[in-house]
Amino acid sequence: MNEPIKKIALLTSGGDAPGMNAAIRAVVRACTYYRIECVGVYRGYEGLIEGDFEVLSGRHVSNIINKGGTILKSARSMEFKTVEGRAKAYENLIEAGVGALVVIGGDGTFTGGLKFIQEFNFPVVGIPGTIDNDIYGTDFTIGYDTALNTVVEVIDKIRDTAGSHNRLFFIEVMGRDAGFIALNTGIGSGAEEILIPEKDIGLDKLEESLAKGRDKGKTSSIVVVTEGEKIGKSVFELGDYIKEKYPAYDIRVSVLGHMQRGGSPSCFDRVLASRLGVAAVECLLDRVSGVMVGVINNEVILTGLNKAIKLNNEIDKELLRVAEITSV
């Protein structure tokens, strides 16, 4: 990073998250502020290999701060996992006169960026964008807050019908390996039980909890289940098991799926994305590479990409305690 950076490339990769567009806008506006060019890469690392680039100006990012998804699109790239694919991507960046790269995404995105640094000594800074909030080095990832609000709103509606028909609902939320969405939305929606990978309550505890609810006169219940929870092979299998063992329950299963990724980002996510987008550009201008920008205790913090990838963001044990107390 000896030469002054005159052009920064930007891509989004992996699953989309509300607020990615706000981060794109912030990176482009920061580049404009510091009088350098910003090049958008379409379709993530696949677009990097194919040279699908476009110089982005303030006009390109007008009126996108409120939009979900990502205007740069996202795609999986098997070719980028090969040395040859990454070499082609590097050549395209050099040919385009790009001196550094900002990547927005999660673990997989950061792994690709780290490989780029190791193999070509090319400057890369990561911005955490995933609804799962499972990235080490930041209190919140872009999209997480919006996803929480989306899930709570849906569960509130489901509870209306659960109460009207005396039903037990199993509601599956996203979180392949982490229960952050389930834990927080479970507390926020007043769920009777929360099933997450970090806390293996087992079938016995679940059955005991449901039985206690029945004894206390509860005629409807909400159980929030993380998709990574493996009490059963699937939430449907879990629902079938409880129905077979407790035929008195009128059971329904609702998988919220990709609706959790969509929608207009919350104010919190827009502000977070704006802060991190500006911080990423300023890192590269300060000759800092190989880091992820995050926010801890409301301060922008830099974490090595290797740590962000290898370490896990731990579940809040205090929230586990609160969930247990408030679900009685």
N, C-alpha and C positions, 0 to 999 in steps of 0.2 A: 504493500500500500504506500509506495513512495511517491507516485505521481498523484497530483490532485484529482479527485473524483469529479468528473464532468457529467456523468450519466449513471443513473441508478435504475436497475430493472426491478420489477415487482410482480409477484405471482401469488395466487391462492391455490392451495392444494388440499386433498383429502375431503372430508365431509364439510359441506357449507355450514355456516353459522351466522345468525343475525348479527350485524355489526361489522361484517367483513367489508362491506361497501364503505362504511364510515372510516375504516382503517385505510382502505385504498385512497379515499378522498384526502385523508390527513397526510399520507405519504406524498401524494401528488402536490398538494398545497405546500407542504414543507419544502419539497424540491424547488417549487416555483419561488418560494420565499428566499431560498439560499442560492437562487440563480443557477440551478443545474437542471438537466433534463431528466424526465422520468419516462421509462419505457414499460408499458404494460405487456405482460406475457399471458396470452390466452391459453386456457386449459392446462395450467400448472406445468409440471415437468415435461409432459408430452408436447406442449407448445414450445417449451425451451428447446427441445430436440428438433422440432420442425421449423423453428424460427418464426413462429407466429407472434410477431411483435408489433406494437403500435406505440408511437410517442403520444403520451397523455398530457393534455393541458388542463387548465382549470375548467374549460368548457366541457370536457369529457366527464368530469366528476360533479357537475352541477346537479343539484336535486337528487343525489343518490344516498345521502346520509340517512334518509328515512326508509330505504328499501332493504328488504331481506335478500338473502342469497349473495351472489358475487357477480358483478358485471364482467369480471375477467374469466368466469367459468372455472370449473374444476374437473379434473379427470385423473384416473389412475394411470400410471405409466410403468409397464413392465420393462420397457427398453431402458428407462433411466436407471434401473437396478443393475444394468451391465456397465462395464468399464467403457465399452464402445459407445453406448448411448450417452453417458455423461461426457465423454470426450467431444462428441458431436454438439452437445448442448453448450459446452465451454467455447468451442470454436465459433458458434453462432453469436455468443455474447461478445467475444473479442472482435468479431467482424462488424458487429453493430456499434462498437466503441463503448460498450458498457463496462464500468469499472467496479461495480458492486451490485449485490442482489439482496432484496428484502423478500422473505418468504412468510406467508401467513397460513397457519394451519396447526397441526398437532404433532404427535410423535413421529409419524411417517414422514411428514414434511420436513421436520427438523433433521431427521436421519439423512435425508437426501441432501440437505444443505451442508451438514457436517462432512459428508463424503466429498462434496465439491471443494470444501476448504482443504481437506487432507490431500486430495489428489492434485489440485491445481493451484493451491494457495490463493483461492479467489475469495474476496471478502463477502461474508454472508451474515445477516442479522435476522433473527426469527421473531415473529409476533404470534402469541398464542391465540388461535381462533378455533374453539371447539365448544360445543354445548355441554360436554361431559365434565368440565372443570377438573380434569385429572392430570394437568401438567404441573410438574414441580417448578417452583420459582416464582409463582404469582398467586395471590389470594383468589383472583378471579380471571377466568379466560373470557375472551370476547364471545358473546352469544349465550353464556350460561344464565345470566339474569333474565334475559328474554324468554329462554326456554322454561325457567321456573315459573314465570308469570303465565305462560301459555298453559303449562300443565295444571297449575292451580285453578285457573279459570275453567278448564275442562272438567276437572274433578268436582268442582263446585256444582257444575251442571249435572254430572252423573249422580252426585249425592241427592239431588232433587228427585230423580227418578228412583233411586235406591230406596229412599224413604217412602215414596208413594206406593211402592210394590213390595216392601219388606224384603229387599234383596241383598245378597252379599256379592259385592263386586271385587274381582281381582283386576287391578289396573296396572298394566305393564308400561314402564317408562324406559327411556334409553339409558344406557350405562353398561357397556359390555363388561368392563372390569372394575367399575367404580360406582358407588351408590350415592353420589352427591345429589343428583337430581331427585332420587327417590326419598332420601332422608329429609331434605329441605321441603319438598312439596308435600311429603307425608305429614310433617309437622304443621306446615302452613294450611293444609286442607283438613286437619283434624282426623287423619286416618287412624283406624283402630289398630292396625299393625303395619309395619314397614319391613320388607324383606330386601336385604342388601348383601353383597358378597363379603363385605368387611365384618359382618356380624351374623354368624351362622346360628340362627335360632332353632333350626330343625323343625320337623313336622310336629313333634310332641309339644313344643312351645307354642306353635301356631294353633294347634288344636286346643290347647289349654286356654289360650287367649280368646279364641272364638267362643269356647264354652262359658268362660266367665262373662263375656258380653251377653250371651243368651240368658244366663242366670240373673243378670242385672236388668233384664227387660229390654235389651237392645233388639230391635226388630230389623235393623239394616246395618251393614258394616261396609267399610272401605278398607281394602288391603292393597297397598302400593308395592309393586314388585319391580325390582331392577331386572332388565333383560339378562344380566349376567348371573342372576341368582339361580342356583341349581338344586333347589329342593326337589323339583321335578324336572323332567327333560325339557319341559316348556310350561308356560303359565297355564296353557290349556290342560295339560296333564295334571297339574296341581289342582285346577278347578274340578276336574273329573274325579280325582281322588277324594276331595272333600265332599263332593256331591254323593259319591257312593257310600262313604262312611257316615255322612250326616244327611240323609235324604230330606230332612225337614228344611234344609237350606235351599232357597231359590237362588241359584248361583248364575252369575254372568261374568264373562271375561271381556275386557276391553284393552286392546293393544293400541296405544296412542301413535306409535310409529313416527313417520317423518313429519307429521304436523308440528312436532316439537322443534324442527329445524327452521321452519318458515316463519313468516310474519315480520312486521315492522319492528326493528330493534328498540328496546327500551331506552329511556334517556340515559340510564346508567351505562348501558353498553355503547351508546354513541359517544359518551364522554370518555370512557375507558379506551375505546378504539382510537379516538382522536389523540389522546395522550400518548398511546403506544406507537401510533404511526409517526408522530413527530419525533419521539425518542429514538426510533429505529434509524431515521435519516440522520439525526444528530450524532448517533453512535458512529455511523460510517464516515461522516465528515470529520469526526475526531479520531479516525483510524482505529476504531474498535470493531473487531470482527469475532465471529464464533460465539456470539451470545444471543440470548433471548431477552427481550425487554418485557418486564412484568411489573405488577404493582403489589407491594406488600406494605401493610399499615399505611396505605394511601401515599406511599412514596414509590417513584419509579426505581426499580432494582434490576440489575443485570445479572443473569445466571448463564453459565457456560452451557452451550447446546448439549454437550455430553452429559451434564448433570440433569438438564431438563428431560433428556431422553431416558436416562438410566434410573433416576430416582422417582418415587411415587409421591403424589400429593396425598397426605394422610387425611382420613375422615376425622371430623371434629368429635372427639369423645364426649365433650360437654353436650353436643347436640344429641348424641345417642342417649345420654342420661335424661335429657329433657323429653325426648320422644317416649322413653319408657314411663316417665312420670305422668305425662299428659295423655297417655293412651289408656289409662286404667278406667 
